[in-house]
Amino acid sequence: MGIDERGCASYRQLTGTYQLGSIQLAIGHVQVDPYVPPSRMRVILDPDTARLPA
């Protein structure tokens, strides 16, 4: 991605949804300052992959 050793603001470009095999990683908000609320991310997977009971 080319953001190594760059400022926190460059991490904002990570916002989006990424397919990682059978799961998706959704990055909704990336903090750009260490003193603001944390980044928001979620992992999306179907119940069979998660092996959740019926």
C-alpha positions in Angstrom: 0.0 0.0 0.0 3.0 2.3 0.3 2.1 3.9 3.7 5.0 2.6 5.8 6.8 5.3 7.7 4.3 8.0 6.6 2.1 10.1 8.9 -1.2 8.9 10.5 -3.2 10.8 8.0 -2.0 8.5 5.2 -3.8 5.5 6.9 -7.1 7.1 5.8 -6.7 5.6 2.4 -7.3 2.2 3.9 -11.0 2.9 4.3 -13.0 0.4 2.3 -13.9 -3.3 2.2 -11.4 -6.0 1.6 -12.0 -9.7 0.7 -9.7 -11.9 2.7 -10.5 -15.5 1.7 -13.9 -16.4 3.1 -14.2 -13.2 5.2 -14.4 -9.5 4.5 -12.7 -6.8 6.4 -14.6 -3.5 6.4 -12.7 -0.4 7.5 -15.3 2.3 8.0 -13.2 5.0 9.7 -9.5 5.4 10.4 -8.3 7.7 13.1 -5.7 10.2 11.9 -4.7 11.5 15.3 -3.7 9.4 18.4 -6.0 11.6 20.6 -9.3 11.1 18.8 -11.8 8.2 19.0 -10.4 4.8 17.7 -10.7 3.5 14.2 -13.9 1.5 13.3 -13.5 -1.8 11.6 -15.6 -5.0 11.3 -15.2 -8.5 10.1 -18.0 -9.9 7.9 -18.5 -13.6 7.5 -21.3 -16.0 6.9 -22.7 -18.1 9.8 -21.3 -21.4 8.3 -17.8 -19.9 8.2 -18.2 -18.7 11.8 -19.6 -22.1 12.8 -22.4 -20.5 14.7 -25.1 -22.8 16.1 -28.6 -22.7 14.5 
